[in-house]
């Protein structure tokens, strides 16, 4: 008998003789007792600690603030409908069939987060929001639209969101890329975006 056959026979014997026990999964608490009362404020505070920032609309419509933030900033790659069809901007609409390398010359990428996490200041980006996964990493700067109603208190809540069951790709992005491996000097943008700004903005109706 070859080693391959022996291996198959051993596994077959284990499967045939293992007890049919279905133990219940442990009940993991959500730690809601420590959840902040204002999730948006807690998210903003932690995002700042992680090197990101909140884009302040300063009293104007959030989309107008977004357009002002990207105006005259070079090539803009957008996966959000709020920025499509503006001839005054160098807009590159991100489509699922695009070559991922084609985003290498983008100055600012714009994407909507599936949800945010107050505990870590993280945004969850999936293949649906990104359209092309490199949108989260190849642009020099990233602006993330986040519905404040879609902020969860902590990672225990985050991992119960459907995005981790319904998508092929989902990632938590927490602030800009950063490394301090070289001589202990903190460098932003070494392996990804140099800055990450979050704009609180509910999705447009329709």
TIPA-855067 format. One record per residue: residue in three letters; residue number from 1; x, y, z of N, C-alpha, C in turn. Coordinates in Angstrom, 3 decimals, padded with zeros to 6 digits. Atoms other than C-alpha are relative to their C-alpha. Layout:
NODE | resn | resi | n_x | n_y | n_z | ca_x | ca_y | ca_z | c_x | c_y | c_z
NODE | ala | NUM | X | Y | Z | X | Y | Z | X | Y | Z
...
// end
This chain:
NODE | resn | resi | n_x | n_y | n_z | ca_x | ca_y | ca_z | c_x | c_y | c_z
NODE | unk | 1 | 000.840 | -001.190 | 000.000 | 000.000 | 000.000 | 000.000 | 000.881 | 001.249 | 000.000
NODE | unk | 2 | -000.794 | -001.222 | 000.089 | 001.371 | 003.395 | -000.973 | -000.309 | 000.909 | 001.181
NODE | unk | 3 | 000.210 | -000.935 | -001.104 | 001.714 | 006.261 | 001.504 | -001.306 | 000.775 | -000.182
NODE | unk | 4 | 001.254 | -000.716 | 000.269 | -001.191 | 008.029 | -000.211 | -001.194 | -000.849 | 000.383
NODE | unk | 5 | 001.093 | 000.901 | -000.353 | -003.423 | 004.979 | 000.163 | -000.101 | -000.174 | 001.508
NODE | unk | 6 | 000.002 | 000.151 | -001.453 | -002.373 | 004.568 | 003.803 | -000.622 | 001.222 | 000.676
NODE | unk | 7 | 000.553 | -001.234 | -000.565 | -003.188 | 008.190 | 004.536 | -001.511 | 000.028 | -000.173
NODE | unk | 8 | 001.435 | 000.009 | 000.257 | -006.619 | 007.845 | 002.916 | -000.713 | -001.008 | 000.890
NODE | unk | 9 | 000.618 | 001.030 | -000.840 | -007.311 | 004.644 | 004.873 | -000.098 | 000.462 | 001.450
NODE | unk | 10 | 000.012 | -000.502 | -001.379 | -006.385 | 006.289 | 008.189 | -001.114 | 001.016 | 000.191
NODE | unk | 11 | 001.042 | -001.017 | -000.125 | -008.646 | 009.273 | 007.565 | -001.387 | -000.620 | -000.118
NODE | unk | 12 | 001.293 | 000.667 | 000.135 | -011.477 | 006.997 | 006.444 | -000.391 | -000.701 | 001.297
NODE | unk | 13 | 000.277 | 000.675 | -001.267 | -011.170 | 004.998 | 009.676 | -000.382 | 000.992 | 001.088
NODE | unk | 14 | 000.325 | -001.034 | -000.996 | -011.210 | 008.179 | 011.766 | -001.414 | 000.506 | -000.217
NODE | unk | 15 | 001.340 | -000.503 | 000.282 | -014.310 | 009.468 | 010.013 | -001.075 | -001.028 | 000.350
NODE | unk | 16 | 000.993 | 001.046 | -000.246 | -016.081 | 006.132 | 010.365 | -000.221 | -000.252 | 001.488
NODE | unk | 17 | 000.076 | 000.365 | -001.419 | -015.379 | 005.802 | 014.101 | -000.092 | 001.181 | 000.953
NODE | unk | 18 | 000.089 | -001.133 | -000.907 | -015.574 | 009.327 | 015.442 | -001.411 | 000.085 | 000.570
NODE | unk | 19 | 001.334 | -000.100 | -000.616 | -018.451 | 009.918 | 017.882 | -000.816 | 001.107 | -000.639
NODE | unk | 20 | 000.909 | -000.979 | 000.589 | -021.459 | 011.784 | 016.548 | -000.475 | 000.959 | 001.090
NODE | unk | 21 | 000.293 | -000.964 | -001.060 | -021.361 | 014.646 | 019.033 | -000.063 | 001.393 | -000.606
NODE | unk | 22 | 000.160 | -001.376 | 000.466 | -022.624 | 018.134 | 018.265 | -000.052 | 000.928 | 001.210
NODE | unk | 23 | 000.015 | -000.862 | -001.189 | -021.540 | 020.242 | 021.240 | -000.434 | 001.413 | -000.374
NODE | unk | 24 | 000.435 | -001.382 | 000.301 | -023.108 | 023.700 | 021.450 | 001.202 | 000.954 | -000.039
NODE | unk | 25 | -001.051 | -001.005 | 000.053 | -020.957 | 026.659 | 020.514 | -000.071 | 000.882 | 001.238
NODE | unk | 26 | 000.032 | -000.864 | -001.189 | -019.939 | 028.914 | 023.392 | -000.757 | 001.291 | -000.287
NODE | unk | 27 | 000.738 | -001.253 | 000.108 | -022.058 | 031.983 | 024.013 | 000.986 | 001.149 | 000.200
NODE | unk | 28 | -000.973 | -001.087 | -000.075 | -019.761 | 034.906 | 023.217 | -000.731 | 001.294 | 000.320
NODE | unk | 29 | 000.687 | -001.255 | -000.338 | -020.812 | 038.113 | 024.966 | 000.370 | 001.112 | -000.965
NODE | unk | 30 | -000.241 | -001.135 | 000.877 | -021.052 | 041.387 | 023.054 | 000.614 | 001.189 | 000.736
NODE | unk | 31 | -000.614 | -001.051 | -000.816 | -019.707 | 043.517 | 025.933 | -000.694 | 001.349 | -000.208
NODE | unk | 32 | 000.780 | -001.217 | 000.195 | -022.502 | 046.038 | 025.473 | 000.050 | 000.925 | 001.208
NODE | unk | 33 | -000.030 | -000.839 | -001.199 | -022.082 | 047.274 | 029.048 | 001.017 | 001.130 | -000.129
NODE | unk | 34 | -001.036 | -001.014 | 000.168 | -019.003 | 049.226 | 027.917 | -000.167 | 000.792 | -001.290
NODE | unk | 35 | 000.216 | -000.703 | 001.268 | -020.491 | 050.542 | 024.676 | -000.184 | 001.492 | 000.244
NODE | unk | 36 | 000.167 | -001.444 | -000.172 | -020.178 | 054.332 | 024.304 | -001.403 | 000.446 | -000.392
NODE | unk | 37 | 001.340 | -000.497 | 000.298 | -023.400 | 056.340 | 024.258 | -000.054 | 000.634 | -001.383
NODE | unk | 38 | -000.067 | -000.661 | 001.301 | -022.320 | 058.317 | 021.168 | 001.007 | -000.747 | -000.866
NODE | unk | 39 | -000.889 | 000.840 | 000.796 | -020.926 | 055.862 | 018.638 | 000.804 | 000.814 | -001.012
NODE | unk | 40 | -000.710 | -000.815 | 000.990 | -020.028 | 058.508 | 016.044 | 001.156 | 000.749 | 000.645
NODE | unk | 41 | -001.067 | -000.714 | -000.699 | -018.025 | 060.510 | 018.581 | 001.126 | -000.943 | 000.402
NODE | unk | 42 | -001.019 | 000.978 | -000.387 | -016.240 | 057.409 | 019.856 | 000.793 | -000.459 | -001.215
NODE | unk | 43 | -000.674 | 000.386 | 001.239 | -015.473 | 056.346 | 016.287 | 000.976 | 001.085 | -000.428
NODE | unk | 44 | -000.841 | -001.113 | 000.432 | -014.081 | 059.795 | 015.433 | 001.241 | 000.119 | 000.866
NODE | unk | 45 | -001.132 | -000.099 | -000.921 | -011.875 | 059.855 | 018.519 | 001.032 | -001.087 | -000.272
NODE | unk | 46 | -000.933 | 001.099 | 000.241 | -010.382 | 056.436 | 017.826 | 000.630 | 000.110 | -001.384
NODE | unk | 47 | -000.551 | -000.194 | 001.337 | -009.961 | 057.184 | 014.109 | 001.159 | 000.981 | 000.044
NODE | unk | 48 | -001.077 | -000.969 | -000.131 | -007.876 | 060.216 | 015.043 | 001.233 | -000.597 | 000.651
NODE | unk | 49 | -001.136 | 000.642 | -000.667 | -005.709 | 058.135 | 017.358 | 000.739 | -000.947 | -000.936
NODE | unk | 50 | -000.605 | 000.936 | 000.941 | -005.071 | 055.738 | 014.471 | 000.551 | 000.695 | -001.245
NODE | unk | 51 | -000.611 | -000.734 | 001.105 | -003.883 | 058.498 | 012.143 | -000.956 | 000.461 | -001.068
NODE | unk | 52 | 000.993 | -000.457 | 000.953 | -007.118 | 059.073 | 010.252 | -000.658 | 001.274 | 000.485
NODE | unk | 53 | 000.709 | -001.213 | -000.401 | -009.474 | 062.037 | 010.409 | -001.408 | -000.024 | -000.571
NODE | unk | 54 | 001.363 | -000.169 | 000.492 | -013.108 | 062.990 | 009.944 | -000.040 | 001.248 | -000.860
NODE | unk | 55 | 000.148 | -001.134 | 000.906 | -013.869 | 065.257 | 006.998 | -001.191 | 000.838 | 000.454
NODE | unk | 56 | 001.030 | -000.875 | -000.547 | -015.821 | 068.152 | 008.487 | -000.665 | 000.786 | -001.131
NODE | unk | 57 | 000.674 | -000.753 | 001.070 | -018.466 | 069.511 | 006.070 | -000.181 | 001.475 | 000.317
NODE | unk | 58 | 000.073 | -001.403 | -000.419 | -018.453 | 072.787 | 008.064 | -001.342 | 000.644 | -000.359
NODE | unk | 59 | 001.342 | -000.535 | 000.156 | -022.180 | 073.239 | 007.856 | -000.600 | -000.151 | -001.384
NODE | unk | 60 | 000.552 | 000.148 | 001.338 | -022.562 | 072.556 | 004.148 | -000.436 | -001.446 | -000.246
NODE | unk | 61 | 000.426 | 001.340 | 000.373 | -024.073 | 069.547 | 002.423 | 001.223 | -000.913 | -000.101
NODE | unk | 62 | -001.184 | 000.877 | 000.012 | -021.720 | 066.544 | 002.877 | 000.547 | -000.276 | -001.397
NODE | unk | 63 | -000.481 | 000.292 | 001.354 | -021.570 | 065.843 | -000.866 | 000.712 | 001.212 | -000.590
NODE | unk | 64 | -000.717 | -001.197 | 000.438 | -020.637 | 069.443 | -001.590 | 001.371 | 000.079 | 000.655
NODE | unk | 65 | -001.293 | 000.031 | -000.693 | -017.905 | 069.099 | 001.023 | 000.928 | -001.029 | -000.626
NODE | unk | 66 | -000.797 | 001.031 | 000.660 | -016.747 | 065.921 | -000.675 | 000.547 | 000.512 | -001.327
NODE | unk | 67 | -000.447 | -000.531 | 001.293 | -016.592 | 067.614 | -004.083 | 001.091 | 001.053 | 000.188
NODE | unk | 68 | -001.024 | -001.009 | -000.273 | -014.621 | 070.500 | -002.593 | 001.309 | -000.651 | 000.426
NODE | unk | 69 | -001.203 | 000.666 | -000.495 | -012.200 | 068.073 | -000.960 | 000.814 | -000.652 | -001.107
NODE | unk | 70 | -000.716 | 000.680 | 001.078 | -011.326 | 066.386 | -004.253 | 000.267 | 000.904 | -001.201
NODE | unk | 71 | -000.156 | -000.902 | 001.145 | -011.473 | 069.392 | -006.599 | 001.464 | 000.391 | -000.189
NODE | unk | 72 | -001.369 | -000.394 | 000.366 | -008.164 | 070.113 | -008.394 | 001.065 | -000.801 | 000.737
NODE | unk | 73 | -000.949 | 000.859 | -000.714 | -006.467 | 067.223 | -006.623 | 000.555 | -001.114 | -000.889
NODE | unk | 74 | -000.496 | 001.034 | 000.887 | -005.616 | 065.159 | -009.706 | -001.060 | -001.032 | -000.313
NODE | unk | 75 | 000.923 | 001.065 | 000.405 | -007.152 | 061.863 | -010.747 | -000.745 | -000.541 | 001.216
NODE | unk | 76 | 000.859 | 000.500 | -001.062 | -010.076 | 060.777 | -008.584 | -000.656 | -001.293 | -000.478
NODE | unk | 77 | 000.681 | 001.260 | 000.309 | -011.272 | 057.163 | -008.612 | -001.141 | -000.168 | 000.988
NODE | unk | 78 | 001.155 | 000.067 | -000.889 | -014.775 | 056.796 | -007.242 | -000.818 | -001.263 | -000.222
NODE | unk | 79 | 000.916 | 001.133 | 000.032 | -016.907 | 053.804 | -006.396 | -001.331 | 000.381 | 000.624
NODE | unk | 80 | 001.263 | -000.465 | -000.582 | -019.731 | 055.960 | -005.019 | -000.778 | 000.802 | -001.042
NODE | unk | 81 | 000.796 | -000.717 | 001.015 | -022.627 | 057.332 | -007.116 | -000.006 | 001.505 | 000.213
NODE | unk | 82 | 000.053 | -001.430 | -000.293 | -022.378 | 060.719 | -005.400 | 000.994 | 000.819 | -000.824
NODE | unk | 83 | -001.009 | -000.742 | 000.753 | -019.325 | 061.649 | -007.516 | -000.015 | -000.305 | -001.487
NODE | unk | 84 | 000.038 | 000.336 | 001.422 | -020.303 | 060.213 | -010.882 | -000.543 | 001.168 | -000.817
NODE | unk | 85 | 000.581 | -000.933 | 000.955 | -020.930 | 062.449 | -013.855 | 000.278 | 001.460 | 000.257
NODE | unk | 86 | -000.343 | -001.400 | -000.228 | -019.184 | 065.635 | -012.730 | 001.130 | 000.385 | -000.955
NODE | unk | 87 | -001.020 | -000.325 | 000.990 | -017.314 | 067.106 | -015.748 | 001.092 | 000.925 | 000.531
NODE | unk | 88 | -001.006 | -000.905 | -000.545 | -015.452 | 069.583 | -013.516 | 001.111 | -000.732 | 000.742
NODE | unk | 89 | -000.997 | 000.792 | -000.733 | -013.524 | 066.766 | -011.821 | 000.591 | -001.069 | -000.916
NODE | unk | 90 | -000.644 | 001.094 | 000.739 | -011.026 | 064.239 | -013.207 | -000.440 | -001.328 | 000.622
NODE | unk | 91 | 000.607 | 001.159 | -000.630 | -013.300 | 061.360 | -012.278 | 000.279 | -001.262 | -000.815
NODE | unk | 92 | -000.113 | 001.324 | 000.600 | -012.481 | 057.749 | -013.013 | -000.952 | -000.926 | 000.754
NODE | unk | 93 | 000.976 | 000.867 | -000.643 | -015.466 | 055.551 | -012.265 | 000.563 | -001.411 | 000.105
NODE | unk | 94 | -000.530 | 001.341 | -000.235 | -014.402 | 052.257 | -010.721 | -001.065 | -001.031 | -000.364
NODE | unk | 95 | 000.898 | 001.052 | 000.453 | -015.995 | 049.244 | -012.406 | 000.609 | -001.364 | 000.303
NODE | unk | 96 | -000.518 | 001.308 | -000.417 | -015.707 | 045.557 | -011.434 | 000.970 | -000.641 | -000.987
NODE | unk | 97 | -000.849 | 000.666 | 000.989 | -014.023 | 044.558 | -014.719 | 001.287 | 000.775 | -000.296
NODE | unk | 98 | -001.211 | -000.778 | 000.212 | -011.226 | 047.139 | -014.445 | 001.242 | -000.796 | 000.388
NODE | unk | 99 | -001.286 | 000.562 | -000.392 | -007.586 | 046.065 | -014.352 | 000.393 | 000.617 | 001.336
NODE | unk | 100 | -000.363 | -000.570 | -001.309 | -006.584 | 046.455 | -010.668 | 001.205 | 000.937 | -000.062
NODE | unk | 101 | -001.190 | -000.843 | 000.111 | -003.261 | 047.979 | -011.773 | -000.324 | 001.393 | -000.527
NODE | unk | 102 | 000.338 | -001.282 | 000.617 | -005.100 | 050.813 | -013.527 | -000.247 | 001.103 | 001.017
NODE | unk | 103 | 000.221 | -000.996 | -001.041 | -005.631 | 052.565 | -010.194 | 001.312 | 000.504 | 000.607
NODE | unk | 104 | -001.299 | -000.348 | -000.587 | -001.888 | 053.028 | -009.569 | 000.300 | 001.491 | -000.080
NODE | unk | 105 | -000.294 | -001.428 | 000.153 | -001.912 | 056.664 | -010.738 | -001.055 | 000.889 | 000.652
NODE | unk | 106 | 001.098 | -000.746 | -000.607 | -004.926 | 057.722 | -008.654 | 000.497 | 000.783 | 001.210
NODE | unk | 107 | -000.363 | -000.829 | -001.146 | -004.483 | 060.580 | -006.216 | -000.943 | -000.249 | 001.175
NODE | unk | 108 | 000.984 | 000.198 | -001.072 | -007.722 | 060.152 | -004.227 | -001.010 | -001.055 | -000.422
NODE | unk | 109 | 001.048 | 000.991 | 000.194 | -009.971 | 057.103 | -004.019 | -001.167 | 000.312 | 000.929
NODE | unk | 110 | 001.202 | -000.266 | -000.794 | -013.549 | 057.456 | -002.787 | -000.859 | -001.251 | 000.002
NODE | unk | 111 | 000.759 | 001.238 | -000.138 | -015.534 | 054.516 | -001.465 | -000.934 | 000.138 | 001.187
NODE | unk | 112 | 000.901 | 000.027 | -001.163 | -018.439 | 053.866 | 000.898 | 000.296 | -001.237 | 000.834
NODE | unk | 113 | -000.207 | 001.127 | -000.901 | -017.920 | 051.669 | 003.945 | -001.308 | -000.745 | 000.225
NODE | unk | 114 | 001.181 | 000.781 | -000.372 | -020.295 | 048.836 | 004.726 | -000.462 | 000.390 | 001.401
NODE | unk | 115 | 000.299 | -000.460 | -001.359 | -020.094 | 049.869 | 008.401 | 001.308 | 000.422 | 000.666
NODE | unk | 116 | -001.181 | -000.407 | -000.756 | -017.722 | 051.328 | 010.976 | -000.012 | -000.643 | 001.375
NODE | unk | 117 | -000.143 | 000.595 | -001.325 | -016.437 | 050.111 | 014.352 | 000.511 | 001.082 | 000.953
NODE | unk | 118 | -000.365 | -001.082 | -000.912 | -016.380 | 052.639 | 017.197 | 001.223 | -000.352 | 000.837
NODE | unk | 119 | -001.079 | 000.421 | -000.890 | -013.961 | 050.631 | 019.350 | 001.380 | 000.219 | -000.614
NODE | unk | 120 | -001.311 | -000.047 | 000.662 | -011.149 | 050.718 | 016.770 | 000.121 | 001.124 | -001.023
NODE | unk | 121 | -000.050 | -001.006 | 001.054 | -012.067 | 053.545 | 014.395 | 000.169 | -000.600 | -001.374
NODE | unk | 122 | -000.177 | 000.724 | 001.254 | -012.136 | 050.979 | 011.602 | -001.220 | 000.151 | -000.902
NODE | unk | 123 | 001.091 | 000.090 | 000.970 | -014.222 | 050.937 | 008.426 | 000.098 | -001.358 | -000.682
NODE | unk | 124 | 000.043 | 001.284 | 000.696 | -015.323 | 047.698 | 006.799 | -000.264 | 000.258 | -001.476
NODE | unk | 125 | 000.134 | -000.129 | 001.447 | -014.809 | 047.622 | 003.030 | -000.122 | -001.401 | -000.593
NODE | unk | 126 | 000.171 | 001.295 | 000.648 | -016.062 | 044.730 | 000.900 | 000.172 | 000.148 | -001.505
NODE | unk | 127 | -000.136 | -000.032 | 001.456 | -015.744 | 043.773 | -002.745 | -001.167 | 000.728 | -000.664
NODE | unk | 128 | 001.132 | -000.726 | 000.567 | -019.203 | 045.265 | -003.315 | 000.249 | 001.494 | 000.005
NODE | unk | 129 | -000.266 | -001.437 | -000.078 | -018.223 | 048.732 | -002.100 | 001.217 | 000.396 | -000.825
NODE | unk | 130 | -001.242 | -000.357 | 000.681 | -014.705 | 048.699 | -003.560 | -000.100 | -000.171 | -001.513
NODE | unk | 131 | 000.078 | 000.381 | 001.410 | -015.682 | 047.176 | -006.936 | 001.310 | -000.655 | -000.449
NODE | unk | 132 | -001.331 | 000.547 | 000.257 | -011.928 | 046.655 | -007.433 | 000.774 | 000.132 | 001.320
NODE | unk | 133 | -000.554 | -000.014 | -001.351 | -010.118 | 045.699 | -004.228 | 001.182 | 000.946 | 000.164
NODE | unk | 134 | -001.166 | -000.874 | -000.123 | -007.013 | 047.775 | -005.018 | -000.387 | 001.462 | 000.230
NODE | unk | 135 | 000.424 | -001.363 | -000.280 | -009.107 | 050.931 | -004.633 | 000.314 | 000.380 | 001.447
NODE | unk | 136 | -000.279 | -000.277 | -001.404 | -008.468 | 050.610 | -000.899 | 001.465 | 000.232 | 000.301
NODE | unk | 137 | -001.427 | -000.003 | -000.320 | -004.667 | 050.604 | -001.261 | 000.872 | 000.764 | -000.989
NODE | unk | 138 | -000.877 | -000.626 | 000.984 | -003.266 | 052.024 | -004.515 | -000.095 | 001.529 | -000.047
NODE | unk | 139 | 000.022 | -001.466 | 000.005 | -004.542 | 055.630 | -004.332 | 000.915 | 000.578 | 001.090
NODE | unk | 140 | -000.811 | -000.668 | -001.010 | -002.371 | 058.113 | -002.461 | -000.828 | 000.319 | 001.251
NODE | unk | 141 | 000.871 | -000.389 | -001.105 | -005.336 | 059.156 | -000.306 | -001.356 | -000.675 | -000.186
NODE | unk | 142 | 001.295 | 000.675 | 000.055 | -008.679 | 057.576 | 000.565 | -001.018 | 000.789 | 000.818
NODE | unk | 143 | 001.138 | -000.597 | -000.706 | -011.986 | 059.203 | 001.478 | -001.093 | -001.060 | 000.064
NODE | unk | 144 | 000.986 | 001.053 | -000.224 | -014.542 | 056.827 | 002.971 | -001.299 | 000.624 | 000.491
NODE | unk | 145 | 001.315 | -000.443 | -000.437 | -018.235 | 057.670 | 003.166 | -000.557 | -001.031 | 000.976
NODE | unk | 146 | 000.511 | 000.898 | -001.033 | -019.815 | 056.208 | 006.294 | -001.325 | 000.524 | 000.529
NODE | unk | 147 | 001.289 | -000.319 | -000.595 | -023.442 | 056.214 | 007.358 | 000.142 | -000.101 | 001.522
NODE | unk | 148 | -000.173 | 000.088 | -001.454 | -023.305 | 057.118 | 011.089 | -000.950 | -000.992 | 000.664
NODE | unk | 149 | 000.916 | 001.005 | -000.541 | -026.276 | 054.802 | 011.623 | 000.563 | -001.410 | -000.135
NODE | unk | 150 | -000.612 | 001.313 | 000.229 | -024.011 | 051.939 | 010.500 | 001.304 | -000.156 | 000.768
NODE | unk | 151 | -001.156 | 000.177 | -000.874 | -021.459 | 052.236 | 013.296 | -000.387 | -000.961 | 001.116
NODE | unk | 152 | 000.250 | 000.964 | -001.073 | -021.317 | 049.264 | 015.663 | 000.974 | 000.275 | 001.143
NODE | unk | 153 | -000.836 | -000.371 | -001.146 | -019.845 | 049.487 | 019.171 | 001.405 | -000.583 | -000.012
NODE | unk | 154 | -001.302 | 000.653 | -000.139 | -017.022 | 046.965 | 018.955 | 000.141 | -001.145 | -000.998
NODE | unk | 155 | -000.285 | 001.075 | 000.951 | -015.442 | 044.078 | 017.063 | -000.884 | -001.220 | 000.215
NODE | unk | 156 | 000.905 | 001.125 | -000.245 | -017.740 | 041.548 | 018.728 | -001.281 | 000.178 | -000.820
NODE | unk | 157 | 001.141 | -000.291 | 000.858 | -020.655 | 043.233 | 016.991 | 000.401 | -000.076 | -001.472
NODE | unk | 158 | -000.433 | -000.069 | 001.400 | -018.627 | 043.721 | 013.807 | 000.029 | -001.380 | -000.651
NODE | unk | 159 | -000.122 | 001.328 | 000.595 | -017.963 | 040.026 | 013.284 | -001.341 | -000.717 | -000.135
NODE | unk | 160 | 001.337 | 000.564 | 000.197 | -021.692 | 039.317 | 013.504 | -000.729 | 000.646 | -001.170
NODE | unk | 161 | 000.628 | -000.650 | 001.153 | -022.429 | 041.570 | 010.539 | -000.008 | -000.960 | -001.196
NODE | unk | 162 | 000.135 | 000.948 | 001.110 | -023.560 | 039.782 | 007.361 | 001.110 | 000.099 | -001.039
NODE | unk | 163 | -001.042 | -000.164 | 001.017 | -020.650 | 041.141 | 005.292 | 001.004 | -001.148 | 000.004
NODE | unk | 164 | -000.999 | 001.069 | -000.080 | -018.413 | 038.328 | 006.537 | -000.547 | -001.347 | -000.450
NODE | unk | 165 | 000.600 | 001.230 | 000.509 | -020.849 | 035.668 | 005.334 | -000.420 | 000.129 | -001.457
NODE | unk | 166 | 000.611 | -000.207 | 001.310 | -022.113 | 037.220 | 002.104 | 000.965 | 000.504 | -001.056
NODE | unk | 167 | -000.942 | -000.576 | 000.954 | -018.954 | 038.554 | 000.436 | 001.247 | -000.868 | -000.126
NODE | unk | 168 | -001.258 | 000.714 | 000.208 | -015.837 | 037.038 | -001.069 | 001.176 | 000.723 | 000.642
NODE | unk | 169 | -001.097 | -000.800 | -000.537 | -013.716 | 039.873 | 000.306 | -000.564 | 001.039 | 000.947
NODE | unk | 170 | 000.377 | -001.026 | -000.971 | -014.139 | 041.995 | 003.425 | 001.215 | 000.288 | 000.864
NODE | unk | 171 | -001.200 | -000.378 | -000.736 | -011.459 | 043.955 | 005.248 | -000.323 | 001.165 | 000.924
NODE | unk | 172 | 000.050 | -001.163 | -000.874 | -011.199 | 046.295 | 008.222 | 001.185 | 000.890 | -000.342
NODE | unk | 173 | -001.075 | -000.948 | 000.254 | -009.204 | 049.395 | 007.343 | -000.027 | 001.035 | 001.124
NODE | unk | 174 | -000.079 | -000.847 | -001.185 | -008.027 | 051.422 | 010.315 | 001.048 | 001.066 | -000.221
NODE | unk | 175 | -000.931 | -001.091 | 000.250 | -006.482 | 054.738 | 009.394 | 000.845 | -000.252 | -001.232
NODE | unk | 176 | -000.886 | 000.176 | 001.151 | -003.775 | 055.187 | 006.749 | 001.022 | -001.093 | 000.247
NODE | unk | 177 | -001.088 | 000.959 | -000.134 | -001.005 | 052.714 | 006.061 | 001.098 | 000.613 | 000.857
NODE | unk | 178 | -001.047 | -000.523 | -000.876 | 001.728 | 053.059 | 008.672 | 000.985 | -001.100 | 000.360
NODE | unk | 179 | -001.028 | 000.921 | -000.470 | 005.003 | 051.411 | 009.616 | 001.044 | 000.781 | 000.778
NODE | unk | 180 | -001.095 | -000.600 | -000.766 | 007.704 | 052.168 | 012.167 | 001.158 | -000.985 | 000.124
NODE | unk | 181 | -001.038 | 001.032 | -000.045 | 009.989 | 049.233 | 011.374 | 001.386 | 000.545 | -000.310
NODE | unk | 182 | -001.296 | -000.516 | 000.444 | 012.721 | 051.383 | 009.842 | 000.481 | 001.072 | 000.968
NODE | unk | 183 | -000.607 | -000.923 | -000.952 | 014.793 | 053.039 | 012.578 | -001.015 | 000.617 | 000.953
NODE | unk | 184 | 000.998 | -000.487 | -000.939 | 011.646 | 053.480 | 014.682 | -000.691 | 001.272 | -000.416
NODE | unk | 185 | 000.634 | -001.214 | 000.508 | 010.384 | 056.318 | 012.472 | -001.352 | -000.364 | -000.611
NODE | unk | 186 | 001.337 | 000.281 | 000.515 | 006.633 | 056.344 | 011.783 | -000.146 | 000.588 | -001.395
NODE | unk | 187 | 000.171 | -000.410 | 001.391 | 005.966 | 056.484 | 008.044 | -001.400 | -000.397 | -000.441
NODE | unk | 188 | 001.325 | 000.280 | 000.546 | 002.499 | 056.775 | 006.523 | 000.100 | -000.208 | -001.507
NODE | unk | 189 | 000.058 | 000.248 | 001.433 | 001.811 | 055.330 | 003.088 | 001.002 | -000.993 | -000.521
NODE | unk | 190 | -001.038 | 000.930 | 000.456 | 004.560 | 052.720 | 002.977 | -000.597 | -001.182 | -000.754
NODE | unk | 191 | 000.623 | 001.151 | 000.662 | 002.206 | 049.886 | 002.014 | -001.436 | 000.280 | -000.434
NODE | unk | 192 | 001.374 | -000.310 | 000.367 | -001.014 | 051.716 | 001.231 | -000.210 | 001.494 | -000.035
NODE | unk | 193 | 000.335 | -001.418 | 000.123 | -002.786 | 055.054 | 001.382 | 000.731 | 000.837 | 001.038
NODE | unk | 194 | -000.710 | -000.912 | -000.888 | -001.011 | 058.031 | 002.929 | -000.935 | 000.698 | 000.981
NODE | unk | 195 | 000.971 | -000.597 | -000.915 | -004.171 | 059.449 | 004.460 | -001.351 | -000.660 | -000.200
NODE | unk | 196 | 001.359 | 000.540 | 000.058 | -007.664 | 058.219 | 005.280 | -000.920 | 000.971 | 000.728
NODE | unk | 197 | 000.999 | -000.894 | -000.583 | -010.559 | 060.596 | 005.859 | -001.375 | -000.650 | -000.113
NODE | unk | 198 | 001.358 | 000.552 | -000.036 | -014.090 | 059.582 | 006.793 | -000.987 | 001.152 | -000.033
NODE | unk | 199 | 001.075 | -000.970 | 000.099 | -017.134 | 061.607 | 005.779 | -001.292 | -000.666 | 000.449
NODE | unk | 200 | 001.287 | 000.531 | -000.446 | -020.300 | 060.913 | 007.746 | -001.080 | 000.443 | -000.978
NODE | unk | 201 | 000.954 | -000.302 | 001.068 | -022.942 | 060.678 | 005.059 | -000.883 | -001.216 | -000.247
NODE | unk | 202 | 000.929 | 001.092 | 000.286 | -026.060 | 058.524 | 004.705 | -000.089 | -000.207 | -001.509
NODE | unk | 203 | 000.131 | 000.241 | 001.440 | -026.557 | 056.865 | 001.296 | -001.122 | 000.823 | -000.604
NODE | unk | 204 | 001.041 | -000.729 | 000.698 | -028.553 | 058.794 | -001.246 | -001.195 | -000.914 | -000.249
NODE | unk | 205 | 001.210 | 000.779 | 000.258 | -032.128 | 057.630 | -001.639 | -000.083 | -000.370 | -001.469
NODE | unk | 206 | 000.146 | 000.450 | 001.386 | -032.778 | 055.550 | -004.721 | 001.294 | -000.423 | -000.601
// end
